[in-house]
């Protein structure tokens, strides 16, 4: 997956970052056959690692927008009190 093709949006409220990643469904399907939260977690962790972001994601969910052919991954990202995150692949 080309992480340069992922659009990222964030909203910060009371120190909590809510993140949305948008990926072309065609690009998503090059690596994954179905839409599930485990795959979304893997993509999100790899995206954060690619960006050098040591936030810790929680509440990860995936949604496929059939009309626009877009996959969206939603998560909360926590930073306060973090040690450096070690990623697993």
C-alpha positions in Angstrom: 0.0 0.0 0.0 1.3 3.4 -0.9 0.9 5.5 2.3 1.4 8.7 0.3 -2.0 8.1 -1.2 -3.8 8.1 2.1 -5.7 11.2 3.2 -5.6 11.9 6.9 -8.0 14.2 8.8 -7.8 15.0 12.5 -10.0 16.7 15.0 -8.5 17.5 18.5 -11.0 18.0 21.3 -9.8 18.1 25.0 -6.5 16.6 24.1 -8.0 13.6 22.3 -7.1 13.3 18.6 -9.9 11.7 16.4 -8.4 10.6 13.2 -9.9 9.5 9.8 -7.9 7.9 7.1 -9.3 7.8 3.6 -8.1 5.2 1.1 -9.2 4.4 -2.4 -11.1 1.2 -2.3 -9.3 0.0 -5.3 -5.9 0.5 -3.6 -7.2 -1.1 -0.4 -8.3 -4.2 -2.4 -4.8 -4.7 -3.8 -3.7 -5.8 -0.3 -6.9 -6.9 1.5 -10.0 -9.0 0.4 -12.5 -7.8 3.1 -13.2 -4.9 5.3 -12.6 -5.6 9.0 -11.3 -3.8 12.0 -8.2 -6.1 12.3 -7.1 -5.0 8.8 -7.9 -1.4 9.7 -5.7 -1.6 12.8 -2.8 -3.0 10.7 -3.1 -0.2 8.2 -3.4 2.5 10.9 -0.3 1.2 12.8 1.7 1.1 9.5 0.5 4.6 8.6 1.5 6.0 12.0 4.9 4.3 11.8 5.4 5.7 8.2 4.6 9.2 9.5 6.9 8.8 12.5 3.8 9.3 14.8 4.0 7.6 18.2 0.4 8.1 19.1 -1.5 5.1 20.4 -4.7 4.2 18.5 -7.9 3.0 20.2 -11.5 2.5 19.0 -10.4 1.6 15.5 -13.3 1.0 13.0 -13.5 0.7 9.2 -16.2 1.8 6.9 -16.6 1.3 3.1 -18.4 4.0 1.3 -19.8 2.2 -1.7 -21.1 5.3 -3.4 -17.7 7.0 -3.5 -15.6 3.9 -3.5 -13.6 5.0 -0.5 -12.5 3.1 2.6 -12.4 5.1 5.8 -10.6 4.1 9.0 -11.7 5.9 12.2 -9.7 5.9 15.4 -8.9 7.9 18.5 -5.2 8.6 19.0 -3.7 9.1 22.5 -0.5 11.0 23.2 -0.4 12.2 26.8 1.8 10.0 29.0 3.1 7.9 26.2 6.4 6.3 26.0 7.7 5.8 22.5 5.4 3.3 20.8 6.9 0.1 19.5 5.2 -1.0 16.4 4.5 -4.6 15.5 4.2 -5.8 11.9 
